[in-house]
Amino acid sequence: MLIQVRLFAQMRIEAEAERLELPVPEGSTVADALSVLRERHPRLTRHLDSCMFAVGLDYVKADRVLRSGDEISLIPPVQGG
């Protein structure tokens, strides 16, 4: 099945894309999708451990099962002062 991965901040710059289309097996979780993302886009790996995840408009944990067409947003930590 295909899912979309939406990127922000430095990940968007390094991937040179706002969204990536990612093929994952049926029944995959967010964690499974992140493993595929690490394989296909190793430059993003250093950012993934500090991200929060949302599917649609809801924050989710890595064990959330995905459906075809879902969009995972990888939300980096907020910084500033």
C-alpha positions as CSV (number, residue, x, y, z in Angstrom):
1,M,0.0,0.0,0.0
2,L,1.1,3.6,-0.4
3,I,1.2,6.3,2.3
4,Q,2.3,9.9,2.3
5,V,5.0,11.3,4.6
6,R,4.8,15.0,5.2
7,L,8.1,16.7,6.2
8,F,8.9,19.9,8.0
9,A,11.9,22.1,8.8
10,Q,15.3,20.6,8.1
11,M,13.9,17.2,7.0
12,R,12.1,19.0,4.2
13,I,15.3,20.7,3.1
14,E,17.4,17.5,3.2
15,A,14.8,15.5,1.3
16,E,14.2,18.4,-1.1
17,A,10.5,17.6,-0.9
18,E,7.5,18.6,1.2
19,R,5.9,15.1,0.9
20,L,7.3,11.7,0.1
21,E,5.3,8.7,-1.2
22,L,6.2,5.5,0.6
23,P,5.3,1.9,-0.3
24,V,4.7,-0.2,2.9
25,P,3.2,-3.6,3.4
26,E,-0.5,-3.9,4.4
27,G,-0.8,-3.8,8.2
28,S,2.3,-1.7,8.7
29,T,2.6,0.6,11.7
30,V,4.1,4.1,11.9
31,A,7.3,2.4,13.2
32,D,7.4,0.1,10.2
33,A,7.0,3.1,7.9
34,L,9.8,4.9,9.6
35,S,12.0,1.8,9.0
36,V,11.3,2.0,5.3
37,L,11.9,5.8,5.3
38,R,15.3,5.2,7.0
39,E,16.2,2.7,4.3
40,R,15.1,4.9,1.4
41,H,16.2,8.3,2.8
42,P,19.1,7.7,5.2
43,R,19.9,11.4,5.4
44,L,16.6,11.8,7.4
45,T,17.6,9.2,10.0
46,R,19.2,11.6,12.5
47,H,15.9,13.6,12.8
48,L,13.5,10.7,13.3
49,D,14.2,9.9,16.9
50,S,13.2,13.4,18.1
51,C,10.0,13.7,16.0
52,M,6.4,13.3,17.1
53,F,4.0,11.7,14.6
54,A,0.5,12.6,13.4
55,V,-1.8,10.7,11.1
56,G,-4.3,13.1,9.6
57,L,-5.0,15.6,12.4
58,D,-4.3,13.2,15.3
59,Y,-1.0,12.7,17.2
60,V,-0.3,9.0,17.3
61,K,2.2,6.5,18.8
62,A,4.6,4.5,16.7
63,D,2.4,1.4,17.1
64,R,-0.5,2.9,15.2
65,V,-1.6,0.7,12.2
66,L,-1.7,2.5,8.9
67,R,-4.2,2.3,6.1
68,S,-3.6,2.9,2.4
69,G,-3.6,6.6,1.6
70,D,-2.8,7.7,5.2
71,E,-0.5,10.7,5.6
72,I,2.1,10.7,8.4
73,S,3.3,14.1,9.5
74,L,6.8,14.0,11.0
75,I,6.8,16.9,13.5
76,P,10.2,18.1,14.7
77,P,10.8,19.5,18.2
78,V,9.9,23.2,18.6
79,Q,12.8,25.5,19.5
80,G,13.1,29.1,20.3
81,G,12.9,31.5,23.1
